[in-house]
């Protein structure tokens, strides 16, 4: 453990020197090759590449629009891959395979829900939101809702900022937590030290590059992630042909360990209970309608005419990508055997499979893909959280008339502060043994249920009112927090489903009542 820490610490120290002094390239490479194997070398070089992009992109961020939306100049390929890479964070490469191992076939409903959610989001939200946000000159979702409903009280802006900052802090912490797991599997490094290194890299990278760096590196990271999710299942399937243990035998044995009726797609339930199992899994799809860091990509595309191209690319990524993550879990269950995961974290299945089945160079690239997923989401969420505080709260709500340069500087300061809070939550989660999947589910529910109904109804139902939006935001936010912390409610159905449905219905009811009142009925 100490040796591993010294190795990683040495490489990181050398990188700092390299960043300061450009003539240390040769020394840097020598030290890497002394201390690292092939997988480690590729991993570190990949992270250095990302940091280099951040430094390069620094010069393009002259205004707040440049920093938060890349000047609305992204092409369809960058937009589509950026949306997919940031949407499917480390929970897809680590959390979903782990859930497939622990839950079994019942997790197939999550796969179905995610794919449907991605398709519906691109069809319902993308083009209309791109048109509307440009029409109202909005850089963020809170700002768009504020201007769309002429909210002179600023309540929409205030509530939206609070919701984004609150839930994204948990979401970012899950990405930091994932970095600890990946570094543990790669270097046998204490997860807390891994969280520290991952958090530092992500904060520095986001700090320098802004959305421009995030979007362009997402293109590469999206390709890497897709390769990971397609190639590992194929290689794994070929490998397990020589293993006598079948999938059904593995699932039956897993049930004795995890007690989730792993061999049943309805987890052993029938009737209403079986329907709840299906709805709970598919409810992941509802969150895609309102995740601020995803819909931000729709706002940043160069032209609304290019959304159709980006949409096709996103669909082509989603089907094999999401399905592949589920298959990785099942293949790991067969390859290692269920008893292997009694003492091994199920969320390490992907990096463990990669190192066992693939050549070192390919394994290094695909493990970097896991970190790519983590970074793509964390940097996007840090930017959205920062924009909610600096642009929506300080600049607009508080009325602070700051220069563009000062706003960008303030955004960078907030990235550091929010990053440190998320780091603290990630360390706490590791100590408490919390799973990435559960933390992401909580944040996903809160953000999706608050903003999903608001965006869908604003874009498609002309009778939506200001008070309806406010009621929906509060309902989605509060229902997620309450439902997720009351055990007997959790046993009925997940908060991802109830909080979205409640917020949607409340928005319609309040808007209708306000319309009737204004019409004198």
C-alpha positions as CSV (number, residue, x, y, z in Angstrom):
1,X,0.0,0.0,0.0
2,X,2.8,2.4,1.0
3,X,4.8,1.5,-2.1
4,X,1.8,2.1,-4.4
5,X,1.2,5.5,-2.8
6,X,4.8,6.5,-3.2
7,X,4.6,5.4,-6.9
8,X,1.5,7.5,-7.7
9,X,2.7,10.4,-5.6
10,X,6.0,10.4,-7.4
11,X,4.4,10.5,-10.8
12,X,2.0,13.2,-9.7
13,X,4.9,15.3,-8.3
14,X,6.8,14.9,-11.6
15,X,3.7,16.1,-13.5
16,X,3.6,19.2,-11.4
17,X,7.2,19.9,-12.2
18,X,6.5,19.3,-15.9
19,X,3.6,21.7,-15.8
20,X,5.9,24.4,-14.4
21,X,8.9,23.7,-16.5
22,X,8.6,22.5,-20.1
23,X,12.1,20.9,-20.2
24,X,11.3,18.1,-17.9
25,X,9.6,15.9,-20.6
26,X,12.4,13.4,-20.9
27,X,12.9,13.0,-17.1
28,X,9.1,12.6,-16.6
29,X,8.9,9.8,-19.1
30,X,11.9,8.0,-17.6
31,X,10.3,8.1,-14.1
32,X,7.0,6.9,-15.4
33,X,8.6,3.9,-17.1
34,X,10.6,3.0,-13.9
35,X,7.6,3.1,-11.6
36,X,4.6,2.0,-13.7
37,X,3.5,-1.0,-15.7
38,X,1.9,-0.6,-19.1
39,X,-1.6,-0.1,-17.7
40,X,-0.4,2.5,-15.3
41,X,1.6,4.4,-18.0
42,X,-1.4,4.7,-20.3
43,X,-3.6,5.7,-17.4
44,X,-1.3,8.5,-16.3
45,X,-0.5,9.7,-19.8
46,X,-4.2,9.9,-20.6
47,X,-4.8,12.1,-17.5
48,X,-1.9,14.3,-18.6
49,X,-3.5,14.6,-22.0
50,X,-6.8,15.8,-20.4
51,X,-4.9,18.4,-18.3
52,X,-3.1,19.6,-21.4
53,X,-6.5,20.2,-23.2
54,X,-7.6,22.2,-20.2
55,X,-4.5,24.4,-20.4
56,X,-5.0,24.8,-24.1
57,X,-8.7,25.7,-23.8
58,X,-7.9,28.3,-21.1
59,X,-7.3,31.0,-23.7
60,X,-10.7,30.6,-25.3
61,X,-12.7,31.5,-22.2
62,X,-13.1,35.3,-22.5
63,X,-16.7,35.6,-21.6
64,X,-19.2,33.8,-19.3
65,X,-20.9,32.3,-22.4
66,X,-17.6,30.9,-23.6
67,X,-16.9,29.4,-20.2
68,X,-20.4,27.9,-19.6
69,X,-21.6,27.1,-23.2
70,X,-18.4,27.1,-25.4
71,X,-19.9,30.1,-27.2
72,X,-22.7,27.9,-28.6
73,X,-20.3,26.6,-31.3
74,X,-20.4,22.9,-30.8
75,X,-20.9,20.6,-33.8
76,X,-23.2,17.6,-33.8
77,X,-20.5,14.9,-33.2
78,X,-19.1,16.8,-30.2
79,X,-22.5,17.6,-28.8
80,X,-23.7,14.0,-29.1
81,X,-20.6,12.4,-27.6
82,X,-20.4,15.0,-24.9
83,X,-24.0,14.4,-23.9
84,X,-23.4,10.7,-23.8
85,X,-20.1,10.8,-22.0
86,X,-21.3,13.2,-19.3
87,X,-24.7,11.5,-19.0
88,X,-23.3,8.0,-18.4
89,X,-20.8,8.6,-15.6
90,X,-18.8,6.2,-13.6
91,X,-22.1,4.7,-12.4
92,X,-22.5,3.1,-15.8
93,X,-19.1,1.5,-16.0
94,X,-18.8,0.7,-12.3
95,X,-22.3,1.0,-10.7
96,X,-24.5,-0.7,-13.3
97,X,-22.2,-3.8,-13.7
98,X,-22.1,-4.0,-9.9
99,X,-25.9,-3.8,-9.7
100,X,-26.2,-6.5,-12.4
101,X,-24.1,-8.8,-10.2
102,X,-25.9,-8.0,-7.0
103,X,-29.5,-7.8,-8.4
104,X,-29.3,-10.0,-11.4
105,X,-31.8,-10.0,-14.3
106,X,-34.0,-7.6,-12.5
107,X,-31.6,-4.8,-13.5
108,X,-32.7,-5.3,-17.1
109,X,-35.5,-2.8,-16.5
110,X,-32.9,-0.1,-15.7
111,X,-31.3,-0.7,-19.1
112,X,-34.6,-0.4,-20.9
113,X,-35.6,2.7,-19.0
114,X,-32.3,4.4,-19.7
115,X,-32.4,3.8,-23.4
116,X,-36.0,5.0,-23.7
117,X,-35.2,8.1,-21.5
118,X,-32.3,9.1,-23.8
119,X,-34.4,8.8,-26.9
120,X,-37.4,10.7,-25.4
121,X,-35.1,13.5,-24.1
122,X,-33.5,14.1,-27.5
123,X,-36.9,14.0,-29.2
124,X,-38.9,16.2,-26.7
125,X,-36.3,18.6,-25.3
126,X,-33.2,19.1,-27.5
127,X,-34.4,21.2,-30.5
128,X,-37.1,23.2,-28.6
129,X,-34.7,24.0,-25.8
130,X,-32.0,25.2,-28.2
131,X,-34.4,27.5,-29.9
132,X,-35.9,28.8,-26.6
133,X,-32.7,29.5,-24.7
134,X,-31.3,31.4,-27.7
135,X,-34.5,33.4,-28.0
136,X,-34.4,34.4,-24.4
137,X,-30.6,34.8,-24.3
138,X,-30.3,32.3,-21.4
139,X,-27.0,30.6,-20.5
140,X,-28.6,28.3,-17.8
141,X,-31.8,26.4,-17.2
142,X,-32.7,28.6,-14.1
143,X,-32.1,31.7,-16.2
144,X,-34.3,30.4,-19.0
145,X,-37.2,29.5,-16.7
146,X,-36.9,32.9,-15.0
147,X,-37.0,34.8,-18.3
148,X,-39.6,32.6,-19.9
149,X,-42.1,33.3,-17.0
150,X,-41.0,36.9,-16.4
151,X,-40.4,36.0,-12.7
152,X,-39.8,39.4,-11.2
153,X,-39.8,37.8,-7.7
154,X,-36.7,35.8,-8.7
155,X,-38.1,32.8,-6.8
156,X,-37.6,30.4,-9.8
157,X,-34.0,31.4,-10.1
158,X,-33.4,31.1,-6.4
159,X,-35.1,27.7,-6.0
160,X,-33.4,26.4,-9.1
161,X,-30.0,27.4,-8.0
162,X,-30.4,25.8,-4.6
163,X,-31.7,22.5,-6.1
164,X,-28.8,22.3,-8.6
165,X,-26.1,23.1,-6.0
166,X,-27.5,20.7,-3.5
167,X,-28.0,17.6,-5.6
168,X,-24.9,18.1,-7.8
169,X,-22.7,18.2,-4.8
170,X,-23.8,14.6,-4.1
171,X,-23.5,13.7,-7.7
172,X,-19.9,15.0,-8.0
173,X,-19.0,13.3,-4.8
174,X,-20.0,10.0,-6.5
175,X,-17.6,10.6,-9.3
176,X,-14.8,11.4,-6.8
177,X,-15.7,8.2,-5.0
178,X,-15.4,6.3,-8.3
179,X,-11.9,7.6,-8.8
180,X,-10.9,6.0,-5.5
181,X,-12.3,2.6,-6.6
182,X,-10.5,2.8,-10.0
183,X,-7.2,3.7,-8.5
184,X,-7.6,1.0,-5.9
185,X,-8.1,-1.6,-8.6
186,X,-5.2,-0.2,-10.7
187,X,-2.6,0.6,-8.0
188,X,-3.9,-1.1,-4.9
189,X,-4.1,2.4,-3.5
190,X,-6.1,3.3,-0.4
191,X,-9.5,4.5,-1.8
192,X,-9.3,7.7,0.3
193,X,-6.0,8.6,-1.3
194,X,-7.5,7.7,-4.7
195,X,-10.4,10.0,-4.1
196,X,-8.0,12.8,-3.2
197,X,-6.0,12.4,-6.4
198,X,-9.1,12.1,-8.6
199,X,-10.7,15.2,-7.0
200,X,-7.6,17.2,-7.5
201,X,-7.3,16.3,-11.2
202,X,-10.9,16.9,-11.9
203,X,-11.0,20.3,-10.1
204,X,-7.9,21.5,-11.8
205,X,-9.0,20.3,-15.2
206,X,-12.4,22.0,-15.0
207,X,-10.9,25.1,-13.4
208,X,-8.7,25.8,-16.4
209,X,-10.8,24.7,-19.4
210,X,-14.4,25.4,-18.8
211,X,-17.1,23.9,-21.1
212,X,-14.9,24.2,-24.2
213,X,-12.4,21.7,-22.8
214,X,-15.1,19.6,-21.3
215,X,-17.0,19.1,-24.6
216,X,-14.0,18.4,-26.8
217,X,-12.4,15.9,-24.4
218,X,-15.9,14.3,-24.0
219,X,-15.6,13.3,-27.7
220,X,-12.6,11.2,-27.1
221,X,-13.9,9.9,-23.7
222,X,-17.3,9.0,-25.3
223,X,-15.4,6.9,-27.9
224,X,-13.3,5.2,-25.2
225,X,-16.3,4.5,-23.1
226,X,-18.2,2.9,-26.0
227,X,-15.2,0.8,-26.8
228,X,-15.1,-0.4,-23.2
229,X,-18.8,-1.2,-23.2
230,X,-18.7,-3.2,-26.5
231,X,-15.3,-4.9,-26.5
232,X,-15.2,-6.2,-22.9
233,X,-18.6,-8.1,-23.2
234,X,-17.5,-9.6,-26.6
235,X,-14.1,-10.7,-25.3
236,X,-15.7,-11.9,-22.0
237,X,-18.3,-13.9,-23.8
238,X,-15.6,-15.7,-25.8
239,X,-13.6,-16.3,-22.6
240,X,-16.5,-17.8,-20.6
241,X,-17.2,-20.4,-23.2
242,X,-14.4,-22.5,-21.6
243,X,-16.0,-22.2,-18.1
244,X,-18.4,-25.0,-17.1
245,X,-20.5,-22.6,-14.9
246,X,-23.6,-21.3,-16.8
247,X,-25.3,-17.9,-16.4
248,X,-28.4,-19.5,-14.8
249,X,-26.2,-21.5,-12.3
250,X,-24.3,-18.3,-11.5
251,X,-27.5,-16.3,-10.9
252,X,-29.0,-19.0,-8.7
253,X,-25.8,-19.2,-6.6
254,X,-25.7,-15.3,-6.5
255,X,-29.2,-15.4,-5.0
256,X,-27.9,-17.3,-2.0
257,X,-25.3,-14.5,-1.5
258,X,-27.3,-11.4,-2.3
259,X,-30.9,-12.6,-1.7
260,X,-32.4,-10.7,-4.6
261,X,-33.9,-13.5,-6.7
262,X,-31.2,-12.9,-9.2
263,X,-32.4,-15.3,-11.8
264,X,-35.8,-13.5,-12.2
265,X,-36.4,-10.4,-14.2
266,X,-39.1,-9.4,-11.7
267,X,-36.9,-10.4,-8.7
268,X,-39.3,-13.1,-7.8
269,X,-42.3,-10.8,-7.6
270,X,-45.7,-11.0,-9.4
271,X,-48.7,-8.8,-9.9
272,X,-48.5,-5.3,-8.5
273,X,-45.1,-6.0,-6.9
274,X,-43.7,-7.2,-10.2
275,X,-45.0,-4.1,-11.9
276,X,-43.3,-2.0,-9.2
277,X,-40.0,-3.8,-9.9
278,X,-40.3,-2.9,-13.6
279,X,-41.4,0.7,-13.0
280,X,-38.6,1.3,-10.4
281,X,-35.9,0.2,-12.9
282,X,-37.4,2.1,-15.9
283,X,-37.8,5.2,-13.8
284,X,-34.1,6.0,-14.4
285,X,-35.3,7.1,-17.9
286,X,-37.4,9.9,-16.4
287,X,-34.3,11.7,-15.1
288,X,-33.0,12.3,-18.6
289,X,-35.7,14.9,-19.2
290,X,-34.3,17.3,-16.6
291,X,-30.6,16.7,-15.9
292,X,-29.1,20.2,-16.2
293,X,-25.7,19.0,-17.2
294,X,-27.2,17.0,-20.1
295,X,-29.7,19.5,-21.5
296,X,-26.8,22.1,-21.4
297,X,-25.4,20.2,-24.4
298,X,-28.6,20.9,-26.4
299,X,-28.2,24.6,-25.6
300,X,-24.5,24.6,-26.8
301,X,-24.9,23.0,-30.2
302,X,-24.0,25.3,-33.1
303,X,-27.3,25.2,-34.9
304,X,-30.7,23.6,-34.3
305,X,-30.5,22.1,-37.8
306,X,-27.7,19.9,-36.6
307,X,-29.7,18.4,-33.7
308,X,-31.1,15.6,-35.9
309,X,-27.5,14.4,-36.7
310,X,-26.5,14.6,-33.1
311,X,-29.6,12.7,-32.1
312,X,-28.9,9.8,-34.4
313,X,-25.3,9.6,-33.0
314,X,-26.6,9.6,-29.4
315,X,-29.1,6.8,-30.2
316,X,-26.4,4.7,-31.9
317,X,-24.2,5.1,-28.8
318,X,-26.9,4.4,-26.2
319,X,-28.2,1.0,-27.3
320,X,-24.9,-0.9,-27.4
321,X,-23.4,1.2,-24.6
322,X,-26.1,0.7,-21.9
323,X,-26.6,-2.9,-22.8
324,X,-22.9,-3.5,-22.7
325,X,-22.6,-2.3,-19.1
326,X,-25.3,-4.7,-18.0
327,X,-23.6,-7.6,-19.8
328,X,-20.2,-6.7,-18.2
329,X,-21.8,-7.5,-14.8
330,X,-23.3,-10.8,-15.9
331,X,-20.0,-11.9,-17.6
332,X,-18.0,-10.9,-14.4
333,X,-20.5,-13.0,-12.4
334,X,-19.8,-16.1,-14.5
335,X,-16.0,-15.5,-14.9
336,X,-15.2,-14.8,-11.3
337,X,-18.0,-16.7,-9.7
338,X,-20.6,-15.3,-7.2
339,X,-18.5,-16.2,-4.2
340,X,-15.7,-14.0,-5.4
341,X,-17.8,-11.0,-4.7
342,X,-18.4,-11.8,-1.1
343,X,-15.1,-10.0,-0.2
344,X,-14.7,-8.0,-3.4
345,X,-16.6,-4.8,-4.2
346,X,-19.1,-5.6,-7.0
347,X,-18.5,-2.1,-8.4
348,X,-14.9,-3.1,-9.4
349,X,-16.1,-5.7,-11.9
350,X,-15.2,-3.7,-15.0
351,X,-11.6,-2.8,-14.2
352,X,-11.0,-6.3,-12.8
353,X,-12.3,-7.9,-16.1
354,X,-10.3,-5.5,-18.2
355,X,-7.0,-6.4,-16.5
356,X,-7.8,-10.2,-16.7
357,X,-9.1,-10.4,-20.2
358,X,-7.4,-7.7,-22.3
359,X,-3.8,-6.9,-23.4
360,X,-2.2,-4.3,-21.0
361,X,-2.4,-1.5,-23.6
362,X,-6.1,-2.0,-24.2
363,X,-6.8,-2.6,-20.5
364,X,-5.1,0.7,-19.8
365,X,-7.2,2.5,-22.3
366,X,-10.4,1.0,-21.1
367,X,-9.7,1.7,-17.4
368,X,-8.9,5.2,-18.5
369,X,-12.4,5.0,-20.1
370,X,-13.9,4.5,-16.6
371,X,-12.0,7.6,-15.4
372,X,-13.2,9.4,-18.5
373,X,-16.8,8.7,-17.5
374,X,-16.1,10.0,-14.0
375,X,-14.4,13.1,-15.2
376,X,-16.9,13.9,-18.0
377,X,-19.8,13.9,-15.5
378,X,-17.9,15.6,-12.6
379,X,-16.6,18.5,-14.7
380,X,-20.0,19.1,-16.3
381,X,-21.7,19.1,-12.9
382,X,-19.2,21.4,-11.4
383,X,-19.7,23.8,-14.2
384,X,-23.5,23.7,-14.0
385,X,-23.4,24.1,-10.2
386,X,-21.0,27.0,-10.6
387,X,-23.2,28.6,-13.1
388,X,-26.2,28.3,-10.8
389,X,-24.4,30.1,-8.1
390,X,-22.4,32.7,-10.0
391,X,-24.7,33.5,-12.9
392,X,-28.1,32.8,-11.5
393,X,-27.7,33.7,-7.8
394,X,-24.9,36.2,-7.5
395,X,-25.1,37.9,-10.8
396,X,-28.8,37.8,-11.5
397,X,-30.6,37.2,-8.2
398,X,-28.4,39.4,-6.1
399,X,-28.0,42.0,-8.9
400,X,-24.2,42.2,-8.7
401,X,-23.1,43.9,-11.9
402,X,-19.7,42.2,-12.4
403,X,-17.5,42.3,-15.5
404,X,-17.2,39.2,-17.7
405,X,-13.6,38.7,-16.5
406,X,-14.8,38.9,-12.9
407,X,-17.6,36.5,-13.5
408,X,-15.2,33.9,-15.0
409,X,-12.9,34.3,-12.1
410,X,-15.7,34.0,-9.6
411,X,-16.8,30.8,-11.4
412,X,-13.4,29.3,-10.9
413,X,-13.4,30.1,-7.2
414,X,-16.8,28.4,-6.8
415,X,-15.5,25.3,-8.7
416,X,-12.8,24.9,-6.0
417,X,-15.3,25.4,-3.1
418,X,-17.9,23.0,-4.4
419,X,-15.2,20.5,-5.3
420,X,-13.9,20.5,-1.8
421,X,-17.4,19.9,-0.4
422,X,-18.0,17.1,-2.8
423,X,-14.6,15.7,-1.8
424,X,-15.7,15.6,1.8
425,X,-18.9,13.8,1.0
426,X,-17.0,11.2,-1.2
427,X,-14.6,10.4,1.7
428,X,-17.5,10.0,4.1
429,X,-19.3,7.7,1.6
430,X,-16.2,5.5,1.3
431,X,-15.8,5.3,5.1
432,X,-19.5,4.5,5.5
433,X,-19.4,1.9,2.7
434,X,-22.0,3.6,0.5
435,X,-22.3,2.5,-3.2
436,X,-21.9,4.8,-6.1
437,X,-25.1,3.5,-7.6
438,X,-27.2,4.6,-4.6
439,X,-25.7,8.1,-4.4
440,X,-26.2,8.8,-8.1
441,X,-29.8,7.5,-7.8
442,X,-30.5,10.1,-5.1
443,X,-29.1,13.0,-7.1
444,X,-30.6,11.8,-10.3
445,X,-34.0,11.7,-8.8
446,X,-33.8,15.1,-7.3
447,X,-32.6,16.9,-10.4
448,X,-34.7,14.9,-12.9
449,X,-38.0,15.4,-10.9
450,X,-37.4,19.1,-10.3
451,X,-36.4,20.1,-13.8
452,X,-37.9,17.3,-16.0
453,X,-41.6,18.2,-15.6
454,X,-40.7,21.9,-15.7
455,X,-39.0,21.6,-19.0
456,X,-41.4,19.2,-20.7
457,X,-44.4,21.3,-19.7
458,X,-42.8,24.6,-20.5
459,X,-41.8,23.5,-24.0
460,X,-45.0,21.6,-24.9
461,X,-47.9,22.9,-22.8
462,X,-48.8,26.5,-23.3
463,X,-51.0,26.7,-20.1
464,X,-48.0,26.2,-17.8
465,X,-47.6,29.1,-15.4
466,X,-45.0,30.6,-13.2
467,X,-46.7,29.3,-10.0
468,X,-47.0,25.9,-11.6
469,X,-43.2,25.8,-12.2
470,X,-42.4,26.9,-8.7
471,X,-44.8,24.3,-7.2
472,X,-43.2,21.6,-9.4
473,X,-39.6,22.5,-8.4
474,X,-40.5,22.4,-4.7
475,X,-42.4,19.1,-5.1
476,X,-39.6,17.3,-7.0
477,X,-37.0,18.5,-4.6
478,X,-38.8,17.8,-1.3
479,X,-40.4,14.5,-2.4
480,X,-36.9,13.1,-3.3
481,X,-35.5,14.0,0.0
482,X,-38.4,12.8,2.1
483,X,-39.2,9.6,0.1
484,X,-35.6,8.4,0.0
485,X,-35.2,8.8,3.8
486,X,-38.4,6.9,4.8
487,X,-37.9,3.2,4.7
488,X,-41.5,2.0,4.3
489,X,-42.0,4.5,1.3
490,X,-38.8,3.1,-0.3
491,X,-40.2,-0.4,0.0
492,X,-43.3,0.6,-1.9
493,X,-41.5,2.2,-4.9
494,X,-38.4,4.2,-5.7
495,X,-38.3,8.0,-5.2
496,X,-37.1,8.3,-8.9
497,X,-40.7,7.4,-10.0
498,X,-42.8,9.1,-7.3
499,X,-41.0,12.4,-7.2
500,X,-41.2,12.9,-11.0
501,X,-44.9,11.9,-11.2
502,X,-45.8,14.1,-8.2
503,X,-43.9,17.1,-9.6
504,X,-45.5,16.7,-13.0
505,X,-49.0,16.4,-11.6
506,X,-48.6,19.3,-9.2
507,X,-47.3,21.6,-12.0
508,X,-50.4,20.8,-14.1
509,X,-52.8,21.3,-11.2
510,X,-51.4,24.6,-10.0
511,X,-51.1,25.9,-13.5
512,X,-54.7,25.0,-14.3
513,X,-55.9,26.6,-11.0
514,X,-54.0,29.8,-11.8
515,X,-55.3,29.9,-15.3
516,X,-58.9,29.5,-14.0
517,X,-58.3,32.2,-11.5
518,X,-56.9,34.6,-14.1
519,X,-59.9,33.9,-16.3
520,X,-62.3,34.6,-13.5
521,X,-63.7,31.1,-13.3
